[in-house]
């Protein structure tokens, strides 16, 4: 399981310890709980000068929807997490706002002077949906740097070499020779085609890289002419093209861009510059090397597992036994919209002036002890507060209303909700 972060009395980071050791320190009164996510204790009787502190490396596998984080000390992973971004929700919210404003302005309900196109964007500007991904990762890099003795960072800088794949023939030592031969191209194809056979849709079978237009008939090695096929389909197709086999949609999908890869490639340099601004040494690696390391170590495919395998610093052996990654989902800090509107853009209600009820606010993680009724028991969930005093929680996967007198706040809202994977002690649910 994940280790527990430990701080000295002056809040200097010490080596993380095993959860059993943390329970002993807490039971003996030698430490107190400082944070719950990630779980952190602060010692009362030991300074950093009197402790042996080892170097730790934080490894990051940036993704379009989910990024992996892994804290590695030597040949073992001590903490892991998967961070789910809210970029798509930001895009949907911006489109909704645009539609409402566009509708209102064309109804001529008020006069608004024309605004000319005289606004400029600063250098390095990213759309909000992409900037949020960078901010989410940097938030956790800074948090973990305060809680653990991190001395170096690793980032998967280039997931796929899009320029080389799309605009030139696949050639060069990085693709043809050496221990990483073929990993870049194959990883890209697996992502693009969903790890299934493009012709029959077979899953959980060995897949082969196949030319849509055969090379014998002038087909190139460009990635737009490559797909994945199981062995029977590859043999049956022979020297025919995909269109001649009655599957013209295969060629159309091959030319379609990979949106998730484009999002990662757009934010990679912004994230790299932000990591370098921390002052820590930053190691970079490619997606091909990550997959090579994961295959060499025999690890299952996962976001946190990919993070642990980023870069050339990955050791020959890596202990991941018992690691239960924390699932963290970015929720934001609410909205600044003062007037709620209906589907047609007309006002329907105004935002409440009061934010706290019963000493809690929406986004807090609470412990609810319900004495009687349908939901009797002890529950931990993210809360949505209401002026009526009946708060919304998730109990047994369903949204339930619990009175505020039964709730105790465990963790103040920080823009994220947390779920511990199977084998961990507890889970935090989030009401929709």
C-alpha positions in Angstrom: 0.0 0.0 0.0 1.0 3.6 -0.3 3.5 4.8 2.3 2.7 7.6 4.7 4.4 11.0 4.4 6.3 12.1 7.5 7.3 15.6 8.5 9.7 16.8 11.2 8.4 19.3 13.9 9.7 22.1 11.7 7.8 20.6 8.8 10.9 19.4 6.9 10.2 16.3 4.8 11.5 13.0 6.1 11.4 9.6 4.4 7.8 8.1 4.1 7.1 5.2 6.4 4.9 2.1 6.3 1.3 2.6 7.5 1.8 0.2 10.3 4.7 2.3 11.6 2.6 5.4 11.3 -0.1 3.7 13.5 2.5 2.9 16.1 3.7 6.5 16.2 0.2 7.9 16.4 -0.7 5.4 19.1 2.3 6.2 21.2 1.6 9.9 21.0 4.8 10.6 19.1 3.1 12.0 16.0 -0.1 13.7 14.9 -2.2 13.6 11.7 -1.4 16.6 9.5 -3.1 15.7 6.2 -5.4 13.0 5.0 -4.7 13.2 1.2 -2.0 12.2 0.9 -2.0 10.9 4.5 0.7 12.7 6.4 1.9 12.7 10.0 4.1 15.2 11.8 6.5 14.0 14.4 7.0 15.6 17.8 10.3 14.3 18.9 12.7 13.9 15.9 14.3 16.5 13.7 15.6 16.1 10.1 19.2 16.5 11.3 18.7 13.4 13.5 17.2 11.3 10.7 18.5 9.5 7.6 16.8 10.9 4.5 17.0 9.2 1.1 16.5 10.8 -2.3 13.1 10.3 -3.9 12.1 10.9 -7.6 8.7 11.9 -8.6 7.7 10.5 -12.0 4.9 11.9 -14.2 3.1 10.4 -17.1 0.9 13.3 -18.5 -2.3 12.3 -20.2 -5.2 13.9 -21.9 -7.8 12.6 -19.5 -5.8 11.0 -16.7 -2.2 11.6 -15.6 -0.1 9.1 -13.6 2.1 10.0 -10.6 4.6 7.7 -9.0 7.0 8.5 -6.1 10.0 6.2 -6.4 12.8 5.6 -4.0 15.6 3.4 -5.3 14.1 0.2 -6.6 10.6 0.6 -5.1 7.5 2.7 -5.6 6.4 4.2 -2.3 3.3 6.2 -3.4 1.2 6.3 -6.6 -1.8 8.1 -7.8 -3.9 8.7 -10.9 -5.1 12.3 -11.5 -8.2 12.7 -13.7 -8.4 16.1 -15.4 -11.5 18.2 -16.0 -10.5 19.6 -19.4 -13.5 18.2 -21.2 -15.9 19.7 -18.6 -14.2 23.1 -19.0 -14.7 22.9 -22.8 -18.4 22.0 -22.4 -18.8 24.8 -19.9 -17.2 27.4 -22.2 -19.4 26.2 -25.1 -22.5 26.5 -23.0 -21.5 30.0 -21.9 -20.9 31.0 -25.4 -24.3 29.7 -26.5 -26.1 31.6 -23.8 -24.3 34.9 -24.5 -24.7 34.5 -28.2 -28.4 34.0 -27.8 -28.8 36.9 -25.5 -27.0 39.4 -27.7 -29.0 38.4 -30.7 -32.3 38.9 -28.9 -31.4 42.6 -28.6 -32.5 42.6 -25.0 -29.9 45.3 -24.2 -27.6 47.5 -26.2 -24.0 46.4 -26.3 -21.3 48.3 -28.1 -19.3 46.4 -30.6 -16.0 45.3 -29.4 -13.3 45.1 -32.1 -10.8 42.3 -32.4 -8.1 44.2 -30.5 -7.4 41.7 -27.8 -4.1 39.9 -27.7 -3.0 36.7 -26.0 0.2 36.5 -24.0 3.1 34.4 -25.3 2.7 30.8 -24.4 -1.1 31.1 -23.9 -3.0 27.8 -23.7 -6.8 27.2 -23.9 -8.3 26.9 -20.4 -9.1 23.2 -21.0 -5.4 22.5 -21.7 -4.0 25.0 -19.1 -6.0 23.2 -16.4 -4.1 20.0 -17.1 -0.8 21.7 -16.5 -2.1 23.4 -13.4 -3.4 20.1 -12.0 -0.1 18.3 -12.3 1.9 21.3 -10.9 -0.4 21.5 -7.9 0.5 18.0 -7.0 4.2 18.4 -7.7 4.3 21.3 -5.3 2.3 19.5 -2.7 4.4 16.3 -2.8 7.6 18.4 -2.7 6.5 19.8 0.6 5.7 16.4 2.1 8.5 14.2 0.7 12.3 14.7 0.1 12.0 14.8 -3.7 15.3 15.5 -5.3 14.5 14.9 -9.0 11.6 14.8 -11.5 10.9 12.6 -14.5 8.4 13.5 -17.2 7.2 11.7 -20.3 7.9 14.6 -22.6 7.0 13.1 -26.0 4.3 10.5 -26.1 4.3 10.2 -29.9 6.6 11.8 -32.4 3.7 13.1 -34.5 5.9 15.1 -36.9 8.1 12.2 -37.8 5.1 9.8 -38.1 2.9 11.9 -40.3 5.2 14.0 -42.5 8.1 11.6 -43.2 8.8 8.0 -43.9 9.5 6.1 -40.7 13.2 5.7 -40.8 16.2 6.4 -38.5 17.9 4.6 -35.7 15.3 5.4 -33.2 12.7 3.4 -35.2 14.7 0.7 -36.9 17.4 -0.4 -34.5 18.2 -0.8 -30.8 16.2 -1.8 -27.8 13.4 0.7 -28.5 12.8 -0.5 -32.1 9.1 -0.2 -33.1 7.9 0.8 -29.7 7.0 4.4 -30.7 4.9 3.4 -33.7 3.3 0.4 -32.1 2.2 2.4 -29.0 0.7 5.0 -31.2 -1.3 2.4 -33.2 -2.5 0.8 -30.0 -3.9 4.1 -28.7 -5.4 5.1 -32.1 -7.1 1.8 -32.8 -8.2 1.0 -29.2 -6.2 -2.2 -28.9 -8.5 -4.1 -31.2 -8.2 -5.6 -34.6 -9.3 -3.0 -37.2 -10.9 -5.6 -39.4 -12.8 -8.0 -37.1 -12.8 -6.1 -33.8 -11.1 -9.0 -31.9 -9.8 -8.1 -28.5 -7.3 -9.8 -26.1 -5.4 -11.4 -29.1 -1.9 -10.7 -30.4 -2.1 -7.9 -32.9 0.3 -7.3 -35.8 1.2 -4.0 -37.5 -0.4 -4.2 -40.9 -0.3 -1.9 -44.1 -3.7 -0.7 -45.2 -2.3 -0.4 -48.8 0.2 -3.2 -49.2 3.8 -2.2 -49.7 3.9 -4.5 -52.8 1.4 -2.1 -54.4 3.1 1.1 -53.5 2.0 1.5 -49.9 4.2 3.6 -47.6 5.5 3.1 -44.1 3.7 6.3 -42.9 1.6 5.9 -39.8 -1.5 6.9 -41.8 -1.1 3.7 -43.8 -0.6 1.5 -40.8 -3.2 -0.3 -38.7 -3.5 -3.3 -36.3 -4.8 -6.7 -37.3 -5.0 -10.1 -35.8 -3.0 -12.9 -37.6 -6.1 -14.5 -39.4 -7.3 -11.1 -40.7 -3.8 -10.2 -41.8 -3.4 -13.5 -43.7 -6.9 -13.2 -45.3 -6.3 -9.7 -46.4 -3.1 -10.6 -48.3 -2.1 -8.1 -51.0 -5.5 -6.4 -51.1 -6.2 -2.9 -49.8 -8.7 -2.3 -47.0 -11.2 -0.8 -49.5 -11.0 -3.9 -51.7 -11.8 -5.9 -48.6 -15.0 -3.9 -48.2 -13.7 -1.8 -45.3 -13.2 1.8 -46.6 -13.8 3.1 -43.1 -10.4 1.7 -42.0 -8.6 4.1 -44.3 -10.8 7.0 -43.1 -10.1 6.3 -39.5 -6.4 6.0 -40.2 -6.3 9.5 -41.5 -8.2 10.9 -38.5 -6.0 12.6 -35.9 -5.6 11.3 -32.4 -7.2 14.1 -30.3 -5.8 12.9 -27.0 -2.3 12.7 -28.3 -2.7 16.2 -29.8 -3.7 17.5 -26.3 -0.7 15.9 -24.7 1.7 17.2 -27.3 0.2 20.7 -27.0 0.8 20.9 -23.2 4.1 19.0 -23.0 6.4 22.0 -23.3 4.4 24.1 -21.0 4.5 21.4 -18.3 8.2 20.9 -18.9 9.0 24.6 -18.4 6.9 24.6 -15.3 8.7 21.6 -13.9 12.1 23.2 -14.6 11.0 26.3 -12.8 10.9 24.3 -9.6 14.7 24.2 -9.6 14.8 20.4 -9.5 16.6 18.3 -12.1 14.1 17.2 -14.7 14.6 13.9 -16.7 12.5 13.5 -19.9 11.6 10.3 -21.7 9.5 9.1 -24.6 6.4 7.0 -24.7 8.3 4.3 -26.5 10.9 4.0 -23.7 8.1 4.0 -21.1 6.4 1.0 -22.8 9.8 -0.7 -23.2 10.5 -0.3 -19.5 7.0 -1.5 -18.6 7.3 -4.6 -20.8 10.8 -5.3 -19.4 9.6 -5.2 -15.8 6.4 -7.1 -16.6 4.0 -4.5 -15.2 0.4 -4.2 -16.1 -0.9 -1.3 -18.2 -2.0 1.6 -15.9 -1.4 5.3 -15.7 0.6 5.1 -12.4 2.5 2.1 -13.7 3.5 4.1 -16.8 4.6 6.9 -14.6 6.9 4.6 -12.6 8.5 3.5 -15.9 9.2 6.9 -17.3 12.8 7.7 -18.4 16.2 6.1 -18.4 16.4 6.3 -14.5 14.0 3.3 -14.3 15.9 0.6 -12.4 16.4 -3.0 -13.6 14.0 -4.2 -10.9 11.0 -2.2 -9.4 9.0 -3.3 -6.4 5.3 -2.4 -6.7 3.8 -5.1 -4.5 0.9 -3.8 -2.4 0.7 -0.4 -4.0 -2.9 0.9 -4.1 -3.0 4.1 -6.1 -5.1 7.0 -5.1 -7.6 8.1 -7.7 -7.8 11.9 -7.6 -10.4 13.8 -9.7 -10.2 17.5 -10.3 -13.5 19.1 -9.4 -12.7 22.8 -9.6 -13.6 25.4 -7.0 -17.1 26.1 -8.0 -18.4 28.8 -10.4 -18.4 32.6 -10.4 -21.6 32.7 -12.3 -24.0 34.9 -10.2 -27.1 34.3 -12.3 -28.2 30.8 -13.3 -30.0 30.5 -16.6 -32.2 27.9 -18.2 -31.5 26.1 -21.5 -32.6 29.1 -23.5 -30.4 31.6 -21.7 -33.1 33.3 -19.6 -32.4 33.9 -15.9 -34.0 31.5 -13.5 -32.3 31.9 -10.1 -29.5 33.8 -8.5 -26.5 32.4 -6.6 -26.8 32.3 -2.8 -24.8 34.9 -1.0 -23.8 32.5 1.7 -21.2 29.8 1.0 -20.9 27.9 4.3 -23.7 26.1 6.1 -23.1 24.3 9.4 -19.4 25.2 9.2 -19.0 23.3 5.9 -19.0 24.1 2.2 -19.5 22.2 -1.0 -16.5 20.0 -1.8 -15.6 19.2 1.8 -15.1 15.5 2.7 -17.2 14.6 5.6 -17.9 11.6 7.8 -21.6 11.0 8.3 -22.8 8.9 11.2 -26.5 8.2 10.5 -28.2 6.6 13.5 -31.4 5.4 11.9 -33.3 5.1 8.7 -32.6 3.7 5.3 -28.9 4.9 5.3 -28.1 4.0 8.9 -24.3 3.6 9.3 -21.0 5.5 9.0 -20.2 6.9 5.6 -17.4 9.0 4.1 -18.2 11.2 1.1 -17.8 14.5 -0.7 -20.6 16.8 0.4 -22.9 19.3 -1.4 -24.2 21.8 1.2 -27.7 23.3 1.1 -29.3 26.1 3.0 -32.0 23.7 4.3 -29.4 21.9 6.4 -29.9 18.6 4.4 -26.6 17.9 2.6 -26.2 15.6 -0.4 -23.8 12.7 -0.1 -23.1 9.5 -2.0 -24.1 6.4 0.0 -23.9 3.0 -1.6 -23.5 4.6 -5.0 -26.7 6.7 -4.7 -27.2 10.3 -3.8 -28.7 10.7 -0.4 -29.7 13.6 1.8 -28.2 13.6 5.4 -28.8 16.3 8.0 -25.8 18.5 8.8 -25.9 17.5 12.5 -24.8 14.0 11.5 -21.8 15.2 9.5 -18.3 15.9 10.7 -15.8 17.5 8.3 -12.6 15.5 7.7 -11.1 17.5 4.9 -11.6 21.0 3.6 -12.4 21.4 0.0 -9.2 21.7 -2.1 -10.6 21.2 -5.6 -10.3 17.5 -5.8 -12.2 14.4 -4.8 -10.4 11.2 -3.8 -11.1 7.4 -4.2 -8.8 4.8 -2.8 -8.5 1.7 -4.9 -9.4 -1.9 -3.8 -7.4 -3.0 -0.8 -7.2 0.5 0.8 -8.9 1.5 4.0 -11.6 3.9 2.8 -13.1 5.6 -0.2 -14.5 9.0 -0.8 -17.5 9.3 -3.2 -18.7 12.4 -4.9 -22.3 13.4 -5.5 -23.1 14.4 -9.0 
